[in-house]
Amino acid sequence: MSDSNDTVTVTTQTGWLQRIVKSVGGVFVGLILIVVMVGVLFWNEGRAVTTARSLAEGSGMVVSVPDATLDPANEGKLVHVTATAVVEGVRTDPAFGISAPGIRLQRTVEMFQWAEDSKSETRKTLGGGEETVTTYSYSKDWSPRQIDSSSFQKPAGHENPEMQIGPEGFQAPEAAFGGYILRDNILSQVSDGQALPVTDTDKPAIEEALGDNHLPVSIAFGKLVLSETPKAPVVGDLRISYVRIPAGPLSIVAKQSEGSFAPYQTQAGDALQLVEAGTVPADQMFAHALTANTIITWCVRVGGLLLLFIAFALVFAPLSVLADIIPVVGTLVGLGTGLIAFVCAITLGSLTIALAWFFYRPLLSLIILVVGGGIAFGGIMLLRRRAKAKSAVAAA
């Protein structure tokens, strides 16, 4: 280990036997990960189908309520209502005395603190070992989360104090909405916020709320700064900012329930409760929800396939470690096992997705099988060509 210019360099040596033992342990981790990812991919497809069917069911039965009039005949039905939310009073952060009208006032807190960054370089050594050189560097910056300095490679001189105050939201208990009342389940879904700059006129209220024992208060770029030297902050200084979610026009699709709204349970399986800012027609709200469902589905698919690839790479890792007695050979074997892991991940992932969709979408299942099979076939042919090329070189 070496230490200079607020960086720490650590060099570690890993022997061949140690790497084999570690890679064998990785096989078990990989096998567990494969089982988990197959379950996640299967669940995701079922979730996607359920959500799509629930949205289709809801769009076919939703009742649009004109002028947000509360009609007892709609009790228990799925309704679409647009109106302007009206909230009484202001939302106040009692810790700093900041107030603003609207549905919610959201406080964000950042602390000036130490952060650790690391960069590693690994090279193979003759005999199958590895040498890893890791450089840890330290810098100070604003961060909205508490950074645990005790886990640093060099905690001495880089201690971060505990954040004494964190983020918090202050929401109206209810809002008038035409003939309806909006409660927490709806208000908490309204997320279109506006930055609320802190100004010099807020300083008296801030200082009164803080009392006598606090760091000096200053305002910079619309944020509240608690620091002895705001232009040159030190570790432990705080920076607070606010976002206001204003009251205004909202569009809601949900079950009419006792003068308010609740999630509507569909026969397909999902409970529907859609909230958007502005005046949005019902068909557009369902279209937006369907788009969001598609995005989530593909994100889980891609993430699941990537983790399957990592899992199979762990399973095949001992082969390249065994071959690393001669580093060049180990590198070639590693490339081959990486390609095999890719083919296995695509094949198993495609089969899982196809089987999950087979009952609901037979045609789509067939397309997925064809595409996945084509990729797998291409990978197998590539492996065969490489094997023939190596054989030809060996024969020569």
Helices and strands as residue ranges (DSSP letters): E 2-4, E 7-14, H 16-61, E 63-64, G 66-68, G 72-74, E 78-86, E 91-93, E 98-100, E 104-124, E 130-143, G 149-151, E 168-171, E 175-177, E 180-182, H 184-187, E 194-196, G 200-202, H 203-210, E 217-220, E 223-226, E 238-245, E 249-257, E 260-262, E 264-265, E 271-272, E 274-277, H 282-323, H 327-358, H 362-395
